[in-house]
C-alpha cells in the first residue's frame, strides 16, 4: 500500500508530547538539570507552534511532571495552562501517566490509575477520552492508563471506542494515545514503555479492523515508526528530555546528563493532512528556552519543509554503511525497568532521512536477505524510499529469485565484479533484466591498487567503481558483450580530490557515449585509510556540491558516501548525521536545499562554469556559495 499523499493539503495539526511542566520556573523535583528547564522549553515549543498556525494542537500526554498523588500537581497544572495560553488556537489534551496515574503493574512504585486520580485529572484537564471532528476527519483521544485497569471507566472507554469506530467505519480517523501499543514489535513483552496484554491485542485488533489512518503515541521520549495493518503509527519525542536508557542505541558516549539532555532529539511535530494521506514533519527544538516575558527571536511564518513522502527527487542516494534498522537490547536500568532487557529498534536514521527528503538508499544484499530488515524496507518503500542493493560477485540462483521477488523495492541492483569475470556475468545480468525486470548497475572491484605504489607496498585498500577516464574501454566492452543493453547503469567512483559538480558534467557526456545511465559514487574519504576528513564545513560543501550535481543531471544518479559518521576504524570522516543520528551541518543544509528544490526539475544555470547553481523552468535559481568563514550557504532567487 503506497502511503505518499495525493491532492491538496487540507489542514495542519500541531503535535507536542511530554512537556513535563513543573510547579515553578527553573525547578524540578527530578535530579536531572534538563527537567528543571521543562517550562521554558515547553514555552518555546508552544511559541513555535503558534508561529506555525496549525488548525489545532494535540498534546500527547505528560503535560506535567508531578503525578496526581503529589501536592505539587495542582500548581504544575497552573503553570502548564499558563504556557499553553500562549496558543491562540485550540489544544486537545491526551492523558499521560504523569497526568492521570501509571498503568496498573505490580512492580511500579508510582501511584497507578484509580478513581481518585481520574477525578483529579478531570478537574484539572477535562475528559480523559473523547472524539472530535475537523473538516470531515475524526480524531480519537484515549486514556491509555485505563487499559487493563479493571476500573469501571475501562469498560466505559472500551465500549465507547468500539461503538465510536463501528458508528462511522469509513470516516478518516486519527488516534492519539500516550502509551505506545508497542515500541518495536507487537509481540514484545510488557514493559514500562508499552501497553500490557490483553489490552494491547484488543486495541491492535480494533486498529486492524477499522484501519485508522494514523496512530500517535508518546511516553518513551524517543522516535519510532511502524505500521499496524493499514495504520501508520508514530511514537514522538519529548520537548523536555530524552529517555536516556535508550542511549544504548548509539555506539558512542551517551553525552550530556548521561544522554538525557540530547537536545537534538527534542522538539515537536507538524501533521499535514492531504486529500489522501498525510505527512508528519518533526521539528527539532534543540532544547531552546523561552522565558515568560520573552518572544521568539524570529517572527517568520511556517518553516518550509521537505519529506521523503513528498519528495520527487529520486536520483540522490545515500550509502547506508551502518545498520539503519538495528535492533538491540536495552539493559535493565533500575529506574523505569529492572527485571528484564527491552528489545528496541533504532529509528533515528529513518527520521533523519525523512527530514532531508532523501528517498534512495544504498544498502548491502544482507539487508534484503534479513527478514526483519526487509520488512522495514517494505514499510519505507510504501512512503517513497527506493533501494540500490549491492553485492560482490555474480548472484546465485537463490539470490536472483530473492531479487525478483522483491524487485518493487529496488531502484537498481549493483553488481560489483572482478573485471575478468565481466563477460561471464552478462548472462546473469540478462536474466535479471528479462526474467525479473531489474535494472543492473555494473561496477568492478579494483584489485591491482598496489601498482599505485610502484608495486612495492603491500596493502588491503579495497576500491570499487570505474573512472571517467575509462569510458571508452567500458563502451567497447558493452558493444561486444551487451548488445541488448541489459546493463542499465555504470558505476563511476569520484575521488575525494575531484569536484562532484565537474564530475557530473563529464558524466552526462559519458552517458551519451555509453548509451547508459551513470551512477556517481561520491567518496567522502581519500586514498589513505589513516587520513581523516572531519572538517564539518568542508564535508558539508562536498555533500551539497554532490547534491547540486544530482539535482542538475538527468543522466546520472548520485550516491553520497557516507550517511553516518565513520569515527573509528579506517577512512575516518563525518557524514550527514553523527553517531547519535543527530543532523550535522551537512544534513541541516541538505534539508534546506531539498525543501527549496521541490519545484523541479532543474538544470545547470548558464553563465560562469565555475558557478554552482541550478535553475528550473520558471527561472527560479538555487545557488551554492561559500561565506567568508568557509561556511556553505544556499541562496534562492524568486
N, C-alpha and C positions, 0 to 999 in steps of 0.2 A: 504494500500500500504506500503510494507516494504521499509525502507529507509536506511538500512545498506549497506555499499559499497561492491562491489564484484570486483574480478580481481585485477590486479596490479595497483599501483599508477602511474598515467601518468605524472602529474606535480603538482607544488605548486604555489599558488598565495598569496602574502602578502597583508593584508588589514589594512589600517590605516584610522582614522577618526578624524575630529575636532581637528586639531593641534593648531589652533588659534594663529598662529605666529604673533609676534609683530614687530613694526617698528625698535626696537633695543633690544639688550640683556638686560635681567633683568629689564624690564619696561613693564607696560601695562596701558592703559587708564582705564581699569577696576579697581574698588575699592578693588578687592579681590587679596591677595598676590599670590594665585595659578596661576592667569593669568599671573603674571609677570615672572613665571617660564616656560611659554609655550615654548619658544625657546629651552632651554636646555632639556626639557622633550621630545620635538619632535626630537631633535638631538639624544637623547639616543635611542628612538624607531627606528629611521632610521638606527642607527648602529646595533641594534638587527636584523633588517630585512636584512641588508647586510650580517650579520653572518649566518642568516637562508638560504640565497641564493635561494629565490624563483625564478621562471622564470620571474616574473614581479610583480610590486606592483600596487595596485589601492588605491588611496586616495578618500574617500567618501565625501569629501567636507568640507568647512570651513578651507581651507588651512591657511587663515589669519584671524586676529581679526578685524582690521579696515575695514569698509564697503566701497564700491566704491565711495561714495559721500564724503569721508573724504580725506584730503590732505596727510594723513599718509598711505593711501592704497598702493601707489607705493613703498614706502620704505619697507613696510611689505612684499610685493611680492618679493622684492630683498632678504630679509632675509630668506623667505621660500625657495627660489630657492638655496640659499647657503646651507641650511640644507639638502635639497633633493639631492644636488650634491654629498652628501656622499654615495649615492647609485650608484653602477656600473651596475645596472640592470634598465630596463625601468620602468617608473612610469606613470600611466594613471590617469588623474585628473577628478573628478566629481564636477561640480559647486555647492557650498553651498550658503546659503543665505548671509553669510558674504562676499562671493566672487563675487556674481552677483546681490545682492539685494534680499529683502524679497519677499515672495509670496504676491499676492495682497489681502490684507484685510484692511478694512476701519479704524480699530481701532489701527493699529500698528503705533508707532511714527517714526520708522526707515524708511529709503527710500526703496520703493518697486521696483521691477524689472522694467526697462524701456529700451528704445533703447540705451540710453547713458550708462547705467550700463552694458548692454550686450556688447557693443563695448569696454568698459573698460576691461571687463573680457577677451574678445577675444585677446586684445592687451597683456594682462598680461599672460594668460594661454593657449589660443588657442580655439579649437572648444568646444562649450558648450553641444553638443550632437553628438554622433557618435557610430560606432560599429567597433570592430576589432576582428581578429581571431587568435587563437593559438592552434596548434595541433588538428584541426578539431572541436574546441569548439568556439562558438561565445560569445562575451562579448558586452553588450549594455550599453552605458552611456547616462543618461537622465538628462535634466535640469529641476528639479522639480519646480523651481520658475516660470517657464513659464506656468505651468498648471493653467488654469482659468484666465490667464492674459489678454486675448483678443488681445495680440500683434500679429503682422504678424508672428513672429517666433514661436508662439504657434501652429498655424495651420501648419507651416512647419514641426515642430517636430512631430506633431500628424500624418500627412500624411506619413512622413518618417518612423516613428516607425511602423505604420500599414503595410506599404509596406515591410519594413525590415522583419517583422515577417511572412508575407504572402509568401515572396520570398523563404524562406527555412524553412518550418514549422517543419521539422523533425530533424533539427540540434540541438545538445545540446547547451543550451543558459543560460547565467547568466546575470542578470540585476543589474545595480548599479544606485542608485538614492540617493539624500541627504535627503529630507523629507520622513519619513515613510508614506506608504499609510494610515496606522492607527497604533495606539500603542497597544491596547488590543482588539478592537472589530471593525469589518468593518462597523458597523452601528453607531459608536460613533460620537458625534457632532464634528464639526470643532473646532480646537484649534490651538495654535501656533505650535503644535507638529505633525501635520498630514496634508495630502492633503485635501483640501476642495472639496465638491461636486460642480459641477457634474464631475469634472475631476477625482475624486477618483474612482467613479463607472466605468468610461470609462477605466481607467487603470486596475482595477480589472477584468473587462470583458475580456480585452486583455490577462491578465495573465491566467485566467481560460480557455480561448480558445486555446492559443498557448503553455501553460504549460512549461514555462522556468523552469529549474531545481532549480535555486535559485535566490532570490532577496535580495539585501543587501542595507540597509539604515543606516543613522547616525542621526545627528542633536539633538537628545534628550539626548546624553551623558550618556545613560544607556543601559542595555541589555534587549532585548525581542526576543522571538522566536514564530513563528506561521506558519501556513500553509494556503495558498490560493489555493484551488483546489488541484493540484498536486505539487504546488511550495512551497518549504521551504523558509521562509522569516526570515531575521535576522536584528535586529537593534543593532548596535555595539557601545560600549562606546568610550569615547574620550581619547586622550593621555594627555590632559591638565588639565581638571577639570570635576567634576560631576555636572550635573544639579540638584541642591540641593533642588528644590521644591519637588522632588521625594523622599527626605529623609523621608517623611510621611510614606513610605512603611515599616519602621522599628520601632518597639516599644522600642526604646532606644534613648538616647540623640543623636542629629544629628552629633556631632563630630566636627573636625577642620573646621574652617571657615563656621560654621553652616551646615556642610555636603558637602560643595563644594570641600574640599580637602580630600575626602575619597579615599586616594591614592590606596587602594587595588582594586579599580574599574577602575583604569586607565590602558591602555595598547594597544595592537594591536591583530590582529588575523592572523592565517595562514589557508588558504583554500587548502586542499588536494583533488585533483580531480582524481578519480579512473576510471577504465574502465566502471564501472557502479556505479553511486552515488558519493557522496562527503562527506567530514568531515570538520567541522570548529573547529579549536582549538583556544581558547582565551588564550593569554599570558599576564599575569599581569605585568606591569612595576613598580608598587608601586611608581610612581612619580619620578623615578630615573632621575638624571640630568647628562648631558654631556656637558661640556663647549667646546668652539670652538677648543681648542688645545688638548683636552683630547681624549683618546681612551678607548674602552671597557676594563674593567679590566680582563675579562675572554675571552681568544681568542680561544674558542671552536667552534665546528660546531653546526648544528641544535640540538635543545633540543629534547630528547626522550620523546614523549607524548603518553598518552592513551586517549581514548574517549569511552563513552558508546556505540557509534555506532560500534566500532571495538573490544570492549572487549568481550572475550569468557568466562569470569568468571561470572557465573550466580548464584552461591550459597553463595554470600556475600551480605547481605541486610542491609539496614539502616532503623531505626524506625523514621518515619516522624511524630513526635508528633505534631509539629506546622504545621499550614496550609502552604502548599508548592505551592499553586496556588491561593493565596488570591488576591481578587480584593478590592480596597478601593478608596475613594475619595481623590483627591489632592486639597487642598484648593486654592482658588484664591490668587495669590501672590502679585499682584500689580506690577509685573515685566513682565514676558512673557505672563501671562494670568491674567485677572482680573474680567471677567464678568460671569464666571460660574465655577463650580467644574469640574475637569477632573477625569474620572474613569480610573484606571490603575491596571494592574496585576503585582505582584512581580515575576519576572522570575529568580532572582538570585539564588534561590535554585536549579533550573534546571542547570544553568551554573556551579555551584559548583559540582553537581553530574557528569556532563559531564567531567569536568576537572579530576576527580578521576576515571573515567571509571566505576562508580558504577551503576549497572543495576537494582537490585531488591530493591523495596521499600515496607516497611510495613506500611499500611495505614488503618484507620478505615472504616467500611462499609459505613459511611456517605459520604465518597469521591466518592464511586461508585453510591450512590443514587443521589448526587448533579449533575445535568446535565452539569453545567459549568465545574466542576472539572472532571467529567467523560470524557468530550471532551478532556481535557488536558491529561488524562490517555490514550485515544485513540492515540493522537499525539505522546506521548512518547513511547507507545508500538511499534509504527512503527519504531522508531530509536533504539530499543533494550531493553527498560525498561520492567520489569515484576513487578507484584504487589502481595504482600501477604496481602490479605484483611482479617481483623479480626472483629469479633463481639462477644458480650457476649450473651450466650443463644442459643437455637436452633432456626434457622431462620424459619419464617413462609413461607407459600407458595409464597407470593409475593416476598420475598427476594430470595427464591430458584429460582423463574422464572427470577429475575433480574440477579442473579449469572450465570444462564445457558445462558442467552442472551449475557453476556459479558465474558464468560469463556476464550476467547482468551487473555484477559488482565491478567489473574490470573496465578501466579506461584503456589499459593495454597490458599485455604480458611481456615483460622484459626478460629476454633470454641472453644471459652472459655466457659466452663460449670461448674456447680456445680457437684461434683463427684457423688452425689446421683442420678443425672439425666443422668448419662453416658449411662446406658443400654438403656433407652428410646430414647436417642439421636441417637443411632446406626441406627435406621430405616431411619432417615433423612440423615445421612451420606451415607447410601447405595443409597438413591435416588439421592443425589448429584453426586455420582460416576457413577451410572448406567445410569441415565437419562441425566445428564449434563456433564459427563466426567471430573468432578472437583476433583482435589486432595485435601483431607482434612487433615489439621494439627490439631490434638486434643490437647487441653490444658485445664487446670482447674483453677478456681479461688479458692484460699485458704482462707476459712472463719474462721478458728479457730486459727488465729495468736495470740489470747490472751493467748493461752497456753504457748507461748514462754516467757511470763512474769509471769508464775505461775498462770495464770488466774486472777490476781489481778489488772491488769491495763486495763482500757478501751481505745480502740484505733480505728482509722479508716484506718489503713495501709492496702492497698489492694495489694496483691501479686498474681501472676499467673504463671502457668507452673509447671511441675513436677520437681523432683530432681533425680539425678543419683542414689541415694540410693533406689529409689522406682521402679527400673526397673523390679524386679521380680513380684511385685504387679501388675504393668501395664501389664506384659506379661500374667499373669494369667487371668486378665480381658479380654484381647484381644482374648485369646484362647477360652474363654467361650462365648464372645459376638460378635466377629468379625472374624468368620471363613473364610470369603471370602476376607479378607484383604482390606475392604473398607476404613479403616483409612490408609492414606499414610505416615503420619509423626506424631511424638510425640514431643511436645514442652518441652524442658528442660531448666529451668532457671538456669543461672550460677551466683551465688552471687558475689558481688564486691571483696570479700576476697578469691575467687577461681581463679586460673590461667586459662584462656581460653585454653591455649596450652595443659595443663594437662586434662582439661575437654573434649577437642576434642578427645584425645586419649582414654579416657573412653567411650566417645560417640560411637566410632567405634565398641567397644565391645558390647555396649548396642544395637546398630543397628542389630548386629548379633543375639542377644538374642530375640529381638522383631520382627525380620524379617521386619522391617520398617526403613525408614529414620528417622534421628534425626534432629530437629531444635533447635539449641543452642541460647538462648536469653542471650546475654552478658550484664549484668547490669552494668551501669556506676555509680550507687549510692549505698549507704549502706542501712542498715535496719532502720536507724533513719531519719525522714524527716527533722530534723534540722541540720544534718551533711552535710557540703558542700564539694564537690570534685572539686576544681578549680585549681589544680596544672597542668599546661599545659603539662609538661614533663611526669608526672605520667599518665595522661589521654591519652596522645599520645602513651605511651608504651602499655597501655591496648588495645587501638584501634588496634595498629599494631600487638600485640600478637594474638588478636582475628582474624585479617585478615590472618595472617600466618596459624592459625588453620583452617580457611575456605579454604584457598588455598591448604592445605595438605590433607584435608579429603574428600573422595568421598562419604561417607555415611552420611554427615551432611551438613545442611545449617546453616550459622552463621548470626545472626541478631545483629547489633551494636546499642546499646542504649546510646546516642541519637544523631541525626544528628545536631540539633541546640542547642546552649546553653540554659539551663534552669537556668536563672539568677535571678529568683524571685519565690515566692511560696514555694512549698515543694521540697525536694530532689534536691537541687541546685547542678549543675555540668556543666562543659563546654563540648561542643560537638565537632564535626568535624569543624563546622563553628560557628561564633559568631552571635549576633543578627542582624548585618547588612549583614549576609550571606557571610562574608569575611572568607577566609580559616584561620583556626588556624594551629598551628604546626602539629597537627594530620592530617589535610587534606593535607598539603604540603608533609608530609612524605608518606601519603597514595597514593598520585599522583605518587610519585617516585616508590613506591612498585608495584603499578598496572601496570605502564609502564614496569618495569623490569620483571613482571610476565606474560607478554603477551605470551611468548613462552612456554606455559604449555603443558600437565598437570604436576602437581607437586605432590611430596610425601615427607614425612618426611625424612630428611637426617639421615643416620646412624651415630653412634658414641655416644657421651655423651648425655644421655637422657634429661639433663637439657639445652642442647643447642637448641635454636630456629632457625632452618634452614630448608629450603626446597630445593629439587633438582629435576631437570627434566631428561628426558631420555637421553639428550645429556650431562649430567653431570654438567650442569650449576647450581650453588648453590647461593641461596639468604639467607643471614643471618641477624638476628636482634641482635644488641648488644647495650649496654649502655656505653656511654662515661664516662669519669671521672667526668663530671659535671652532670651526670644523664640524659643527652640528648640521646634519642634513635637514633640509626644510622642504616642505611640499607647498607649492603655491598654485592656486587655481584662478583662472580668469572667468569672466562672466558669472 
